[in-house]
Amino acid sequence: MKESTLLMGKIDYINASPVYYGLDNGLLPDWIKMVPSPPAVLNGMIRDGKIAMSPVSSAFYGMNHKELLILPDLSISSHGDVMSVVLMSNYPLDDLHGRNIMLTRESATSVCLVKLIMAQKQMVPEYRTGKLKCIEDVPEDVDAAMIIGDAAMTQPWESRFKYRFDLGQVWHKATGLPFVYALWVVQKKYAQQHPHAVAAALDLFYQSRRMGYDHIRQVIKKGAQKLNLEESYVDRYFKGLICDLDAPKIKGLTYFFDSLYRHGIFSEKVDVQFFAPYLK
């Protein structure tokens, strides 16, 4: 592998499909190597310097903001229902104080969001962490479970739980703001050493996303086939997802970080910093 190769993480959830469409269909240059891995693995790889650029959960960025820069105008966000980040429960949302809530290992953002919602309601549940891919993963004594990603849309969780709370909708109802689930980031050190490579990769992301939305019917069809879902369901899912990062989303992201600090979930304030693509 050439020394100048840029190692770029890639998540396999369908929610990122529009962003990667062009890169998966002819745009990927030979100086970029994709590294497909689960989100938690990519988090560790960019933290340890094994890859230079990657999508990460927004909470992971918040926990590592001193070493990372946000790539402008890229995210996975929603204005309300997101469908793939849900809290399944046998009790109403306001009746989870002291209950057992199982959290996924796959997303720091979703874990932080659940903890923040509980803290804002002045409730203190009993938390545990584990794998949550199917109903069989849920122990009998668990009162609620946080499910994310494709599993949230493909498994019959209603056969185990009475209530389904879409956390994007819960957040939007409480704040009026969009919620940012994931960001694309670059290692700050790498960006300082290779700013033009990062700027070129960022431009490729924008082209790739544009191609994805130009071919959104293909993206929907492929996602439906992958998850064995009706195309109409996947179409509704993608209509609720937004892959840019405009001022309202930055406001929502900043409010999320500030709230996590205010409730003691984060130990320090987050200084949101972006990669500046306009280079001399």
ZIHUSUL-V91922 format. One line per field, one symbol per residue. psi: psi as a letter, one per 40 degrees, with the letter a starting at -180 (. if undefined). burial: b if it has 9 or more other ideal C-beta (glycine too) atoms within 8 Angstrom, else e. A space follows every 10 residues. Layout:
BEGIN
psi=???
burial=???
END
This chain:
BEGIN
psi=hidehhhhih ieiededdde dddefeehie ehhighiidd dddddddeed idiiiiiddd ddefddeihh hifhihiigb hddegihhie iidefeheih hhiieehddd dddddddddd efigihiiia hgdideehid ehdihhhiad ddeeigdeed idihhhdddd dddddeiihh diihiihddd dddfdddddd dddddddddd ddddfddddd ddddddefii ddddddddde iheagadddd dddddddddd ddeedieiih hhhihhegi.
burial=eeeebbbbbb bebbbbbbbb bbbeeebeee ebebbebebe ebbbbbeeee bbbbbbbbbb bbebbeebbb bbebbbbbeb ebbbbbbbbe bebeebeebb bbbbebbbbb bbbbbbbbbb eebebeebeb ebeebeebee ebbbbbbbbb bbbebebeee bebbbbbbbb bbeeeebbbb bbbbbbbbeb beebbebbbe bbbbbbbbbb bbeebbeebb bbbbeebebe bebbbbbbeb bbbbbeeebb bbbbbbbbbb bebebbeeeb ebeebebeee
END
